[in-house]
Every structure is written in C-alpha cells, then in structure tokens.
C-alpha cells in the first residue's frame, strides 16, 4: 500500500457491509473489513444486528467461527462467555460465580449498525466518534413496482479514494468508456455529500440516445446513481475497504418492472451490462494506479 500511496487509513462514514439476509436470527458469522476481524450476529429475541471486534477477551478465540447466539448475546464457542453487542461487556459466564471486573466494563469494540435499502450498514470512524449523519433511504428499494436487486460483485485492488475521484473525472468517460465526447457535468456539494449530473450520449441498438446519469454520495461509503433516458435504473453501490489496498465492491440494480419485464426488457438488461462493463474498464486502472495527493491537472479536468 505505501508504494502506491494507499497507506492513509480509511475515511469515516456509513458502509453497506452485507445484505440484510446475510445473518438470520440466532446466527453469527465472521467478517473482515477496515483491516479488522469482526463478528456479526442477529439477536434471537429482538432480530437486531450487532457487529463487534472478533476476539474474545478471555483467551483470544475468534468468535465469528462457531459462536452461538444466546437470546441477544454472543456466546464465545471456546468457553461460552456471553457478550452484549451494544455495551461491549461480558454479561454471563455460565461456569463462573463472578464475572472479572475488567470485562464488566466495556472491553470489546462495538459498531453502530442500521438496516436500510436491503443492506446492513456499519459506521466506521478511526477515533470511534458517533455517526454524524444518517443513511439515505431510497424509496425504490423494496417497492413492489420495482425489481429486487440484481447484484454484481468485484474485488478492486485499490482505494476508495481513487474510486471516489473517478466519479467527478468527466474526461475519462471518453478515453476509458468510449463516450462520443467529454460529457458535460453539473457538480453538487453538500456538507457530507456530493453529486453530479452527467449528460452524455449513450450507445444503444437504436443508435445514440441522450442520457442523464445522476450520481450522488453521502460520505465515502454510500453512493447511488440514477440513470434515465434509455431505461430507468437505480444503482445502489456498496464500496467497503477490506484492507488499505483491497475493496469489496457490489452493485445492486433496481428497475421499474414495467421496463425490466415488458417489451423493453432487453434494453433494461443491456444498460446493466453496460454499467458493469464500465466498472471492468475502470478496474484495469484502479487495480494498478497509485494515489497522487497533489496531482498535476489541466483546464479540461473540471473544477
């Protein structure tokens, strides 16, 4: 990572780590994100998802492998120490008369978790600061008039920084993706979010069509794109750092059923194929590029 300028840690924000059906009530599983081993489980009693660091404070067992869920508590597979995933403390040790005072107070890092848009989201902050904004909810996800997610996944050997900068890099559309010209973009900036409306001519079986790509982010980990002009498409992206130079990238596509399942279904499928092809084209660059903190840019690169 250092050779490529990627050893800068991870930016804070909400990240979509798994789909909601990844963990059933009473189930615990291992995860690895942000250079950390984690454990995720869903409470039997309250159906809530919790995420904590993985290592038991007793003798260091990884609780993502073989743990049980006892009510809403995570039970370590080694000696059945039972952790509260909200407080990060040991609540029960079945074979002990008393709980050691070191684990009666917070001893395990806990993660803020919400479920929205069919995903489980965790808040990452290197200093453990509380969430500074909410996850943006998309009305189309779960709407019976829209299709369920069609999911495509990649491992990108790069950083979320380079992917984020790609979103406002209009010039590369012509040279990487083959658009007819450098598209015009109108950029939007908020306190924690940013967006761009990119107008470009898109190739279809019927020739070039004027299309609108409306791209938005809220923090580094939540991004979504609405495509219109050919076939309406909502892309909800999950970009989660596994290590400083490894990203897990998943694209979930939703489309109106009238378009995805009607006479224009072929066109609806084609736009998803084209978007995925664009990521494949970008990935060739992302997997090998370094991060330039102070790049040399020209007047055509935009503001």
Secondary structure, 3 states (H helix, E strand, C coil): CCCCCCCCCCCCEEEEEEEHHHCCECCEEEEEECCEEEEEEECCCCCCEEEEECECCCCCCECCCCCEEECCEEECCCCCEEEECCCCEEEEECCCCCCCHHHHCCCCCEECEEEECCEEEEEECCCCCCCCCCCCCCCCCCCCCECCCEEEEEEECCCHHHHHHHCCCCCHHHHCCCCCCCCEEEEEECCCEEEEEEEEEEEECCEEEEEEEEEEEECCCEEEEEEECCCCEEEEEEEEEEECCEEEEEEEEECEHHHHCCCCHHHHHHHHHHHHHHHHHHHHHHCCCCCCCCCCCCHHHCC
